Amino acid sequence: MKTTSLVLAILLGAAMVAGAILLRPSAFRECVGVISSEIVRQDLTVTLDPRDVEARAARVCSGADG
């Protein structure tokens, strides 16, 4: 019983650490977020498809769209 609890606690801790690493935003993701919000802020008068905004921001962040 004691061993099982210890094993479960270790596995839970490892899963939490792995989740934190995977959910941490990358530099590219942060760039897309910043550029997307700037695109939306500049174009408040038009209806923008979020997928188009994110795709445009991704192109800017990757250097494909100057």
N, C-alpha and C positions, 0 to 999 in steps of 0.2 A: 504494500500500500504506500509506504514511504517512498520507495523507489519510483513507483508509477507517478506520484505527485511531482517528484523531482524532474522526471523525464518530461512530463507535460509542461511544467514551468519553463524548462529549457527550450522546448519546442515553441512555446508561445512567445518567449522572448526573442528567439531567432526569427520567428515570423514577423514580429513587430519591427525588428531592425530591417529585415528585407523589405517590408512594406514601406518603411520610411525612406529607404534608398530608392526604391522604384517610383515613389510618388513625388520625390524632390524634383522641382522643375529644372530642366536643363537650360543652358544659356540660350539655345535656339528657341525654346518654348517661351522664355521670358521675352526675347526679342519679338517674337510673333505677337505676344500679348500687348507689348508697348506699341508696336506699329499698328496693330488692329485698332486699339483705342484711339490712336491719333487719326487714323483714316475715318473712323466713325465720327470723331469730334469735328473734323474738317467738313464732313458731308452730312451735317445734321438735317438738311432740307430734303434729302432724298431717302428713299427706302432702300436699304442695302441688304443683300442676302448675306448672312453671317459666313457662309461657306466661301463666297466670293471675296469677302474682306479678309478672311484668314488665308486664302490662297494667295491673294495679292501681298499680304504681309509676309508670308513664307518666301515668296519670290524676292522681296526686298531683303529679308534677313539672309537668304542664301547668296545674295549678290547677283542674282539673275535679272533683277529689275532695278536699275539705278534710280 
